[in-house]
Amino acid sequence: MTDDFYDQLGEGYDTVIDWDERLAREAPFYRDLFARHGVASVLDTACGTGEHAALFTSWGLEVVGADLSAEMIAVCRRKYAGQPVEWVQAGFGETFDALGRSFDAVTCLGNSWPHVLTDRDAARAAQDFAHLTKPGGLLVIQQLNYEAMRLRGERLMGPQVRMMDGQETLFLRIFDLDRNPIRFTMVKLTREADGWVREDWETEHRAWTQPEMTSILTDAGFRSVELLGDFARSPFEPSSSDQMIVVAHH
C-alpha cells in the first residue's frame, strides 16, 4: 500500500463523505462496544482526516490517530489543533514501532483494510495490531463486503454533489469488481464555464473473505474473532451483508 492516493486527495476527502450522517449511524455501535468493554484508550489506524478519532475524543477517551499519508496527518493537525489527540504518521505493520505502547481498543475503519493486498503484509499488520492491543482489549476492522457487491452488480457509489469554491462538483467512487485486486477509482467532476473537467485517482483493494480474516487474526494471537454485517450487530452474511465488521478480542 502506498500513500499517494490519499496524499493527492488531502482535505478533498472530506467533501466525498457525509460525515454527519455517517457518524450518526456508526457512533452508537462504537460507544456501546467501548462502554461494554471498559475502553479508556483508542488507537485509530488509517485515521484519514480524523473524524472517528475526534468522535472518540469527544467521549472523554484517550485517542491516538495514525495514518500512512503525511498529507492526511497534516489535515488532522490543522482540523483539530488544540484538541487532545496525538497524530502520528505510521502505516500498517509499523505503528507499534512508532508508538511503543498498547491500547484498550484499536480500530481500522473506513474500508481501509482492503488496501492490504498480500498475505505477507496482512500477517505483518495483524501482528502489529496484536502488539498494539492490550491483553483483553479489542480490535475493530470495518470494511465493505465485496462479495455481496459483486452478486448485486453494485460497482458505483455516489454521486456526491458539492459546491466547492463556487463550482458545482460531483464525486463518484467506482469499483472494478471483476479484477483481482479490485481497482478503486475516485472521480471528481467540476463544472466550469466551457463544460465538465474530470480528475481521477486510482488505487487497488483486496476483497478479504471471512475465513481469511479469521485465520489472519487468530494466527496473530487474537483469541476470538466475531464478524458482523452492520452497525445493528446483525450476523455477517457473505452473500448479502453490506459491511464486514470484524471484532477481535486479544
Number of C-alpha atoms within 10 A of each C-alpha: 16 13 15 16 16 22 18 14 15 20 18 14 16 14 17 19 13 10 13 9 9 10 15 10 12 14 15 13 15 17 14 11 16 20 10 9 13 12 17 16 20 26 27 23 27 25 28 27 26 25 18 22 26 22 16 23 18 13 10 11 18 19 25 24 26 29 25 24 24 18 21 27 25 17 17 27 18 11 15 15 10 8 11 15 20 14 22 22 20 21 19 24 17 16 23 19 12 12 13 9 12 19 22 22 28 25 24 22 18 15 17 17 22 21 19 20 18 13 11 10 14 21 18 17 22 23 22 18 31 25 21 25 25 19 14 13 23 28 26 20 21 23 19 20 24 27 19 17 20 15 10 11 10 14 15 14 12 12 15 15 16 15 12 12 7 8 12 14 21 21 23 17 19 17 21 17 20 10 11 12 17 19 16 19 18 19 17 21 18 20 15 11 8 6 9 13 12 13 10 12 15 15 17 21 23 18 21 18 13 17 8 12 20 18 13 18 25 17 13 19 16 25 12 13 19 15 22 19 21 18 16 11 11 12 14 20 18 17 14 15 20 19 22 26 26 23 18 25 22 22
